[in-house]
Structure formats: C-alpha cells, structure tokens
Amino acid sequence: MSAKLAGPNIQLNELGKLKHFLTLEGLKAHHLTEILDTAESFINPVTNEIKKVPILRGKSIMNLFFEPSTRTRTTFEIAEKRLSADVESLDIQTSATKKGESLLDTLWNLQAMQADMFVIRHSESGAAHFFSQHVAPHVHVMNAGDGQHAHPTQAMLDMFTIRKHKGDIFDLTVAIVGDVLHSRVVRSQIQALSILEAREIRVIGPKTLMPESPEAMGVHVYHNMEEGLKDVDVVIMVRLQNERMTSALIPSEKEFFKLYGLTEERLALAKPDAIVMHPGPINRGVEIDSAVADGPQSVILEQVTYGIAVRMAVMSIIMSNAAQLAQHKLEQEQQASLDLIEYNVQTGDTL
Amino acid sequence: MTELDIDVPQLITKICEQLKQKPMFNQSPKMIGIRTGGEWVAQKIHQQLDLSDELGVIDIAFYRDDFSKIGLNPTVKPSHIPWDIDNQHIILVDDVLYTGRTTRAALNEIFDYGRPASVTLVALLDRKGCRELPFQADIVGESLECSQTIKLTGPEPLKVTILEQSEETA
C-alpha cells in the first residue's frame, strides 16, 4: 500500500467545501454524508432509476483514462450525461503523450479547450493530486483511481449501497476480504468506514496480501476466513490484483479460493441478513462462488447502479460549491465597496 | 408592518370547487405538489378531493436557473412521482406564484419524467405584478399585490400570514 500523499486539503476550497475529489483522507463525516444524501435525490425511489437533470448544462467534463477501465469509465460518462454536461472521453494511450508531449502540456491543452472538470484514472499513485495542483483555479479534478492510492467514488458508492440496505454505517461490522495490499479501493473503503464510524472494520486475507502494519489503519486483521466472517453485517470481496503483483504472492488462484473464497457455507457464518459486495470485475471461482455472487444476499449489481448516482452527486456538489464560493466572493467585494463608501462619507472624502 | 392571517381551509375549498368544474377532473387527474409549501397545500387539496392515486412531490432544486450563481440547495430531497406521467392529466400545485421561475423549473422536471396530456396549475396565492416569465395559474386561491410578502408554516396546521408594509415603513 502506497505512502500517504501529502496535502489532502488541496481538495477543499476557502470555505472548507469540496473543490476536487481526490481522496477521502482528510474529509469529515459531513462531507461524506452530503454526498450520500445528494446521491439519494438522484434515485427515483419507486423505479430505482436515475433521471437526467439539467444542472451541469454548458459545463465541459473530460475523462482522461491513462489506464484501462470499463465499468468506472462508463458510469462516469453516464453520470456526466445525466447531469447534462458536455462529455469528452480521451483515450490517452493513443494520444499526444505517446508522441512525446509531457503530461502537463497535454493537460494545459485540454484545459484551453474550456474544460471545467477532469476525471482522471492513472496507474501512478498521486496522479490526480498532481493534476489538481496544476489546473486553473476554476477547473476541478476527480480521481477515478490512482495507482494503489485511492478510488474515492468507488468507496462512496459502496457506502451508499451499505446505507441503502442497513440504514446507517454506524454500528456495523464490515469485513473486507482479499488483496488488501494492492487495492486502492480497500484503502478508500477503510477511510470511508472510519470517517462514518463503523463499529468494526475487519480485513481478511493472507499475510502476503496485507500491508506492513494494517492495524495502523484502525482495522482488525484476520488470516482465517471462518473467524473473520463471524457475525459480520457486510462482506466486501476484493478482486485479486494480478496486474499489480510483482511476484507470486499466492500459491495459486485455486489455493486462494480454497482458503479465502466466499462460498455459501462461509457466508452462513455472517449475520443472516448480511449483504455481499464486490467492486468488480468479479473472478468467479477465485474470490467468490457463483452461487453467492448471484445469490439473494448479493448486492453487486446494485453497486453499479448506485455508482452513477454517487458520481452525479459528487460532481454536482463540486460545481455547486464553486458557484457558492464565487457568490461569497462577490458579496465580500460588494461589502468592501460599501464599507469604503461609508468610510468616505464619514471622512468627507470624495470617491 | 401589519400582519393578516388568511383562511386557508376556505381557500382550499374554493380551489377544490373550481378543480371539479374542469373537464379534466373526470379523467382521473393526478396531483403533484412542489416541495415544500406546494406539497403542504397539495396534501390538503388531495385529501379534500379524495383522489385515488398517491400524491406526487417534486423538488425543483436541480432545475433552478440560478444554480450557476448560488449552487445547490443543501436540503434537496428526491422527487417522488409514483406513477407514469405519460398521457396523464396533471394538477400541479404550488403555494405562491411569484416570478414564475419555480413553475418553469417544475414543468421542465415533469417533462423529464414523461409527456403529460395536460398540466393544470394551481396556486394558493398569486403575487401579481412581479412575474418574470409568462406563467399564469389556472386556479388561484387569492391574489395579492407584489408588495405583500407571505409567511407560510406547516404542514399541520397549515397557516399563511400576509405581511404588508405600511406606508410609513415602505
């Protein structure tokens, strides 16, 4: 798991509100609750459908995916279109950076095309922070996953899904199972659960897929699946990040499933109403048995649907905060002007 | 400043009587209240008319035309329209018709759900003379001057007080 990145507060504006969305680190419970509450308003409670709203009409959002992604990229695009934004998705792997142009030059060129927001996925931890430090003041950055660092919108859609089923995060015991070491999703999930004060966060997996001191993140560590699943309210399975493993950290996928795969028998150890989650894509027979993935306790496909509402919420909050900050500054300027007039009246000076 | 309480039950009854005279009333109309005050008024009308379909509620926060200036209303809640809009006769209820911008936002939102057969606009109170967009209500409980401001409290009891500036303080 990568080192802590400096300066998470770069994502807050002068009023302490979200300007960028890079990580959950450094955010308060009210920031997260605002996202969850706003996402709620994008879901039609009867049909569970998310309808189109005109809130970002005229705004330009560019999706810069330096790393392959289908689910995240698609849900971001759908969310942007449902907010009525103008959307451009750039396949960076075949673009100017391949021709030798620096990342910053690419960024500034895209910014010159009147972008209001960049959604960035990159294999390097800290890429979204880097971009946010170099964009113009009116441009916003959302992190769609950077290296092993963070995937904040995924964690928030997981929190939203939990809240939909359990009512509140507080007082829940949540088990996260699998490749904790390489997963940016897990890192963000643990931060979100901590901020929202879940009663207990457990991580379950082999020692080879755990960071050096997982307890430092405020979690309880289990290397035995049966022990770790006892009486939990939520089971979050995590994908084996084969592409991020630099050496053989597990004997085989078959062996991993034998020890840590989620089967119906193991799920029976959790609370009877426990829900099963997975950020996807799922590896059937590696992390999870098909009977569980498709079973009545699985909410995996709901996570995908809610991902759209949560991303709509974050984007609309960021743009709303920008509007409120601009209005705040305008009022301050007007007040300063009034103060100046009053001062001149008092002193008898002419303006 | 003078304060005047208005008789809300009487206005609700008057509105209901007028709605019953409309041809669409015999075609199973469905009702939508605009949150928050419009929802309270719609609840009263809906109850008195004993409409069979559940009352719909819309929150126009995502449709306001001043989003780029003031941002999102922090109290935004989900709209709740529990039936299909398509081809339905809709009674849209608001507490006060003022500039017309709320009506514009509400109509835009309704049309994002579907294409109604018709929309009948009901306003408990109409502040005349301040319209910024060309909207008029089909049924109005009471008309007021633009200079008269209104304090609405509810939902139970639903109370409306008209605040009128005296000439000395105006």
HADDOCK unambig.tbl for C-alpha pairs under 7 A between the chains (distance, minus, plus):
assign (segid A and resid 40 and name CA) (segid B and resid 78 and name CA) 6.46 0.50 0.50
assign (segid A and resid 41 and name CA) (segid B and resid 76 and name CA) 6.92 0.50 0.50
assign (segid A and resid 41 and name CA) (segid B and resid 77 and name CA) 5.09 0.50 0.50
assign (segid A and resid 41 and name CA) (segid B and resid 78 and name CA) 3.70 0.50 0.50
assign (segid A and resid 41 and name CA) (segid B and resid 79 and name CA) 6.94 0.50 0.50
assign (segid A and resid 42 and name CA) (segid B and resid 78 and name CA) 6.48 0.50 0.50
assign (segid A and resid 43 and name CA) (segid B and resid 78 and name CA) 6.93 0.50 0.50
assign (segid A and resid 44 and name CA) (segid B and resid 78 and name CA) 6.85 0.50 0.50
assign (segid A and resid 44 and name CA) (segid B and resid 79 and name CA) 6.98 0.50 0.50
assign (segid A and resid 44 and name CA) (segid B and resid 80 and name CA) 6.68 0.50 0.50
assign (segid A and resid 45 and name CA) (segid B and resid 80 and name CA) 6.81 0.50 0.50
assign (segid A and resid 46 and name CA) (segid B and resid 82 and name CA) 6.16 0.50 0.50
assign (segid A and resid 53 and name CA) (segid B and resid 62 and name CA) 6.35 0.50 0.50
assign (segid A and resid 53 and name CA) (segid B and resid 63 and name CA) 6.96 0.50 0.50
assign (segid A and resid 54 and name CA) (segid B and resid 62 and name CA) 6.91 0.50 0.50
assign (segid A and resid 54 and name CA) (segid B and resid 63 and name CA) 6.29 0.50 0.50
assign (segid A and resid 55 and name CA) (segid B and resid 62 and name CA) 5.61 0.50 0.50
assign (segid A and resid 55 and name CA) (segid B and resid 63 and name CA) 6.49 0.50 0.50
assign (segid A and resid 320 and name CA) (segid B and resid 67 and name CA) 6.98 0.50 0.50
assign (segid A and resid 320 and name CA) (segid B and resid 71 and name CA) 3.87 0.50 0.50
assign (segid A and resid 320 and name CA) (segid B and resid 72 and name CA) 5.27 0.50 0.50
assign (segid A and resid 321 and name CA) (segid B and resid 71 and name CA) 6.34 0.50 0.50
assign (segid A and resid 323 and name CA) (segid B and resid 68 and name CA) 5.40 0.50 0.50
assign (segid A and resid 323 and name CA) (segid B and resid 69 and name CA) 5.19 0.50 0.50
assign (segid A and resid 323 and name CA) (segid B and resid 70 and name CA) 5.54 0.50 0.50
assign (segid A and resid 323 and name CA) (segid B and resid 71 and name CA) 5.13 0.50 0.50
assign (segid A and resid 324 and name CA) (segid B and resid 69 and name CA) 6.73 0.50 0.50
assign (segid A and resid 324 and name CA) (segid B and resid 70 and name CA) 5.09 0.50 0.50
assign (segid A and resid 324 and name CA) (segid B and resid 71 and name CA) 5.49 0.50 0.50
assign (segid A and resid 327 and name CA) (segid B and resid 69 and name CA) 6.26 0.50 0.50
assign (segid A and resid 327 and name CA) (segid B and resid 70 and name CA) 6.46 0.50 0.50
